[in-house]
């Protein structure tokens, strides 16, 4: 069985002459709590079929931004448009296009998965065969079909989070908002969640994703917005963001011998853009280091350098984040 994961109404054919409207558009969002400005002019867009990662350390403004984008929290300024409809705390039409999966679990432990889904489906106004069929579909998406009749109090943490996602998918939202969906889950459930997100995105759903795990952002997100102290300080694809800190790989050689002579020889090689000598070895900046590694090692050992260890460090979102914020993501 292939589940119908397509977003709900309003996803008809688009004109070839103009690009489709974003599923979510946030413009100049602002929010203060007393004297503290939690969010200061945040703007971003998410298209259909796009996974957008919002990354920031604790206290950066992620949760406040998400709460305003979903119409849970009043904003002091700015605009939110979801699936072409303006959104405010009191509106309902735009909210119906959002599936919110909060970090805190929202399930009833004394009910099984089907009963939980049936309850939330009824809140969405779903009934009868439509609801039963949709429950079957979302259970398959999150890989819980074989545990659907078990009471959720007996579920692992990862299974509960997968059920939380299934609840958010019931009404076929245009936008799925996932706030730290893999915190504290086992590796099997984490992989199931990430695979589900990839499938949903491939079938046209817009996804807003926050995470503390940089490898998840690397795997899932088409674009990433880095937020710090209430502002988006950088935004783009992985390649665009990595370019901010330079695209060269770092190669660290622990070695003994005439380091200065080896450094001069290595510095003359194509693709080597910098060599630093330090106590006990060399650090090189290299384009495509893994492909050039045999040539680098051959040149380094030609003059008698004894290499004890080699480490290749490729630029990634973690290095970008640290470069821009001066903090680790979990700070």
C-alpha positions in Angstrom: 0.0 0.0 0.0 1.3 3.4 -0.9 0.0 6.1 1.5 -1.5 9.3 0.1 0.7 11.9 1.6 -0.2 14.7 -0.7 -1.0 18.0 1.0 -4.6 19.2 1.3 -6.8 21.6 -0.7 -5.2 24.5 -2.7 -2.4 22.4 -4.2 -3.8 22.4 -7.7 -1.8 22.9 -10.9 0.3 26.0 -11.0 0.6 28.3 -13.9 3.8 27.8 -15.9 4.2 31.5 -16.1 4.6 32.2 -12.4 6.2 30.2 -9.5 3.8 28.9 -6.9 3.3 30.9 -3.7 5.3 29.9 -0.7 3.6 27.5 1.7 4.8 29.8 4.5 5.9 33.4 4.4 7.2 35.2 7.5 8.1 38.8 7.2 9.8 41.0 9.8 8.5 39.0 12.9 9.1 40.8 16.1 8.4 39.8 19.7 9.5 41.2 23.1 9.0 40.0 26.6 9.4 43.0 28.8 12.7 44.6 28.1 14.0 41.6 26.2 13.7 41.4 22.4 13.3 37.7 21.8 12.8 38.0 18.0 14.0 41.0 16.0 12.9 41.2 12.4 12.9 37.5 11.3 11.9 36.8 7.7 11.9 33.6 5.7 9.9 31.6 3.2 9.2 27.9 2.7 8.1 26.4 -0.7 6.0 23.3 -1.4 8.2 20.3 -1.2 11.0 22.2 0.6 12.4 21.3 4.0 13.7 24.4 5.8 15.9 24.1 8.8 15.8 26.7 11.6 19.0 26.3 13.6 20.0 28.2 16.7 21.4 27.7 20.2 19.0 27.7 23.2 17.5 31.1 23.7 18.1 32.2 20.1 14.4 32.7 19.4 13.5 29.5 17.6 10.5 28.5 19.7 9.2 32.1 19.8 9.5 32.3 16.0 7.7 29.0 15.5 4.9 29.9 17.9 4.3 33.1 16.0 4.5 31.3 12.6 1.8 28.8 13.8 -0.5 31.5 15.3 0.0 30.3 18.9 1.7 33.5 20.1 0.8 37.1 19.5 3.5 38.9 17.6 4.5 42.6 18.2 5.0 43.1 14.5 5.4 41.5 11.1 3.3 39.3 8.9 2.6 35.5 8.5 1.0 34.0 5.5 0.2 30.3 5.3 -0.9 28.7 2.0 -1.9 32.1 0.7 -3.9 33.1 3.8 -2.9 35.6 6.4 -2.5 34.1 9.8 -3.1 35.6 13.3 -3.8 34.0 16.7 -7.5 34.3 16.1 -7.7 33.0 12.5 -8.7 29.4 11.7 -8.5 29.0 7.9 -4.7 29.5 7.8 -4.1 27.3 10.8 -6.0 24.4 9.1 -3.1 24.2 6.6 -0.6 23.6 9.4 0.4 20.3 11.1 2.2 21.2 14.3 4.3 18.5 16.0 5.5 20.1 19.3 8.6 19.0 21.2 6.4 18.0 24.1 4.3 14.9 23.4 0.6 15.4 22.9 -0.9 11.9 23.1 -3.1 10.0 25.6 -1.1 7.1 27.3 -4.2 5.1 28.1 -5.3 4.9 24.5 -3.8 2.9 21.7 -2.4 4.5 18.5 -5.7 4.1 16.5 -7.7 5.5 19.4 -5.4 8.5 19.7 -5.6 9.2 16.0 -9.4 8.7 16.0 -9.7 11.3 18.8 -7.6 13.9 17.1 -9.2 13.2 13.7 -12.6 13.9 15.2 -11.3 17.2 16.4 -10.4 18.0 12.8 -13.9 17.1 11.8 -13.0 13.8 10.1 -15.4 10.9 10.3 -16.2 7.3 9.2 -14.4 5.8 6.3 -12.4 8.9 5.5 -10.9 8.9 9.0 -10.2 5.2 9.1 -8.5 5.3 5.8 -6.4 8.3 6.8 -5.4 6.6 10.1 -4.2 3.6 8.1 -2.1 5.9 5.8 -0.4 7.9 8.6 0.4 4.8 10.6 2.2 3.4 7.6 4.1 6.6 7.1 5.5 6.5 10.7 5.9 2.7 10.6 3.5 1.9 13.5 1.0 -0.2 11.7 2.0 -3.4 13.6 1.7 -1.6 17.0 -1.4 0.3 16.2 -3.6 -1.6 18.8 -1.1 -1.3 21.7 -1.7 1.2 24.4 0.8 4.1 24.0 1.9 3.9 27.6 3.9 0.9 26.6 5.5 2.7 23.6 9.2 3.7 23.6 10.0 7.4 23.5 10.7 7.1 19.8 7.4 5.4 19.0 5.6 8.1 20.9 7.3 10.8 18.8 6.4 8.9 15.6 2.8 8.8 16.7 3.0 12.6 17.5 4.0 13.1 13.8 1.1 10.9 12.6 -1.3 13.1 14.5 0.1 16.2 12.8 -0.4 14.6 9.4 -4.0 13.5 9.8 -5.7 16.4 8.1 -3.2 16.6 5.2 -1.6 19.9 6.1 0.3 22.0 3.5 2.9 22.8 6.1 4.4 20.5 8.7 6.2 22.1 11.6 8.5 19.7 13.5 10.1 21.1 16.6 13.1 18.9 17.7 11.3 15.7 16.7 14.1 13.3 17.4 15.2 14.4 20.9 15.8 11.4 23.2 14.8 8.8 20.7 16.5 5.5 19.8 18.5 5.2 16.5 15.9 3.1 14.8 13.1 5.6 15.5 15.3 8.5 14.6 16.0 6.9 11.2 12.2 6.2 10.7 11.4 9.8 11.5 14.0 11.2 9.1 12.9 8.8 6.3 9.3 9.9 6.9 10.3 13.6 6.6 12.1 12.9 3.3 9.1 11.1 1.9 6.7 13.9 2.9 9.0 16.5 1.3 9.3 14.5 -1.9 5.5 14.5 -2.2 5.1 18.2 -2.0 4.7 19.1 1.7 6.5 22.1 3.0 8.4 21.4 6.2 9.8 23.7 8.9 12.3 21.7 10.9 14.3 22.6 14.0 16.9 20.3 15.5 20.0 20.2 17.7 21.5 17.5 15.5 23.6 19.1 12.7 23.7 15.8 10.8 19.9 15.8 10.5 20.0 19.3 9.0 22.7 18.1 6.6 20.6 15.2 5.5 17.1 16.8 5.3 17.2 20.5 4.8 17.1 22.1 1.3 17.8 25.4 2.9 18.9 26.5 6.4 18.3 29.7 8.4 20.7 30.3 11.3 19.1 32.3 14.0 21.0 33.9 16.9 19.9 36.5 19.4 16.5 36.8 17.7 17.8 37.4 14.2 18.5 35.3 11.1 22.2 35.9 10.6 22.7 33.6 7.6 20.4 31.6 5.2 21.0 29.4 2.2 21.7 25.9 0.9 24.4 23.8 2.6 26.8 24.7 -0.2 26.1 28.5 0.2 26.5 28.4 3.9 29.7 26.4 3.8 31.1 28.9 1.3 30.9 31.5 4.1 33.8 29.8 5.9 35.6 28.7 2.8 35.3 25.6 0.8 38.7 24.1 1.5 39.2 21.0 3.5 41.6 21.0 6.4 44.2 18.2 6.5 46.1 17.8 9.7 49.3 15.7 9.6 51.1 14.5 12.8 54.6 13.9 11.6 58.3 14.0 12.5 61.2 15.2 10.3 62.0 18.4 8.5 58.5 20.0 8.7 59.6 23.3 7.0 61.0 21.5 3.9 57.8 19.4 3.6 55.6 22.4 4.0 57.4 24.2 1.1 57.0 21.1 -1.1 53.3 20.7 -0.2 52.6 24.3 -0.8 53.7 24.0 -4.4 51.0 21.4 -5.2 47.9 22.2 -7.1 44.9 22.5 -4.9 46.9 23.3 -1.7 45.9 26.8 -0.6 47.8 27.1 2.6 50.3 25.2 4.9 50.9 25.9 8.5 53.8 24.4 10.5 53.1 23.6 14.1 54.8 21.6 16.8 54.4 18.0 15.8 53.0 18.4 12.4 51.4 20.4 9.5 47.9 21.8 8.8 47.0 22.2 5.1 44.0 23.9 3.4 43.2 21.8 0.4 40.5 21.7 -2.3 39.0 18.2 -2.5 41.4 16.8 0.1 40.2 13.2 0.0 40.9 12.9 -3.8 44.3 14.5 -3.4 45.4 12.6 -0.3 47.7 10.1 -2.0 49.5 12.9 -3.8 49.8 14.9 -0.5 51.2 11.9 1.4 53.7 11.1 -1.4 55.0 14.6 -1.4 55.2 14.8 2.4 57.2 11.6 2.7 59.5 12.2 -0.3 61.9 14.2 1.8 61.9 11.7 4.7 58.9 13.0 6.7 57.5 10.3 9.0 53.7 10.6 9.1 52.1 9.2 12.3 48.5 10.2 11.7 46.3 11.9 9.1 42.9 13.7 9.7 40.7 15.2 7.0 38.2 17.8 8.3 35.6 18.8 5.7 33.7 22.1 6.2 30.1 21.4 7.4 27.2 23.2 8.9 28.7 22.7 12.4 31.7 24.8 11.4 29.5 27.4 9.8 27.4 27.7 12.9 30.4 28.0 15.2 32.0 30.5 12.8 28.9 32.8 12.7 27.7 32.5 16.3 30.8 31.7 18.3 28.7 28.9 20.0 28.0 25.3 19.6 24.4 24.4 18.6 23.6 22.9 22.0 24.9 26.0 24.0 
